[in-house]
């Protein structure tokens, strides 16, 4: 598959590997979720049809992606590996297309290959993405396993030498920023909360009672300005090129 590059300054074509297992995982779970929607809408024939299709896809995925002690980066790339951050949605959406043993195997592998500051995206790089890695490790059943994989991410945030709004794209070897900063995707680190059903049901039921999901975020919240902002009028900010003291906040 070929995708044209964004923007006109450097137009180019990028070759995209069509066999990436994690992307296939997302598509399969998406079809499984669609089957559930059909069921809830009373379209039982459609629900049965797509459930049958997606169960077949899931079985084939397990066979085609299998490697030694983990799953591959791509179907046609033996000896490789990658995060399977999309797997968590099989549990959260309750599509139950993949056995729990798959997540267990992946977690064991992640513990073997993670670096000082976390799990790389795949076997080709030392880069990581903060939301993807937390999604990937959330299926860990054992709290110690989860913390073993999560603590390096905490260390990255705490020890990165780049003093900028949190970057979600970073190097797992030295905690330096790879790219991006202050992106909304960092909200993905809260995905663990979605696995606590009592917690998310409390808020979803509140929204259902009112019929307005905006009620989750009341408009009358009082905000106290701690330092001057440019919300109402211009503000002069200053900076220094000298290194601050250690552990500055």
NORHU-V637830 format. One record per backbone hydrogen bond with DSSP energy under -1.0 kcal/mol. NH is the residue of the N-H (numbers start at 1). CO is the residue of the C=O. Records with the same first field share a line. If there is no record, write none. Layout:
NH=CO / CO
//
This chain:
3=14
5=12
14=3
16=1
21=73
24=20
25=21
26=22
27=23
28=24
29=25
30=26
31=27
32=28
33=29
34=30
35=31
36=32
37=33
38=34
39=35
40=36
41=37
42=39
43=38
44=42
47=43
48=44
49=45
50=46
51=47
52=48
53=49
54=50
55=51
56=52
57=53
58=54
59=55
60=56
61=57
62=58
63=59
64=60
65=61
67=70
69=67
72=65
75=19
77=74
80=77
83=121
87=84
89=86
90=87
92=88
93=89
95=90
96=90
102=99
104=100
105=101
106=102
107=103
108=104
109=105
110=106
111=107
113=109
114=110
115=118
117=172
118=115
121=127
123=81
125=122
128=170
130=168
133=129
134=130
135=131
136=132
137=133
138=134
140=137
146=142
147=143
148=144
149=145
150=146
151=147
153=150
154=150
155=151
156=152
157=153
158=154
159=155
160=156
164=162
170=128
171=176
172=126
175=171
178=169
179=169
182=166
186=183
187=184
188=185
189=186
190=187
191=188
193=190
194=191
195=192
196=193
197=195
200=196
201=197
202=198
203=199
204=200
205=201
206=202
207=203
208=204
209=205
210=206
211=207
215=212
216=213
217=214
248=245
//
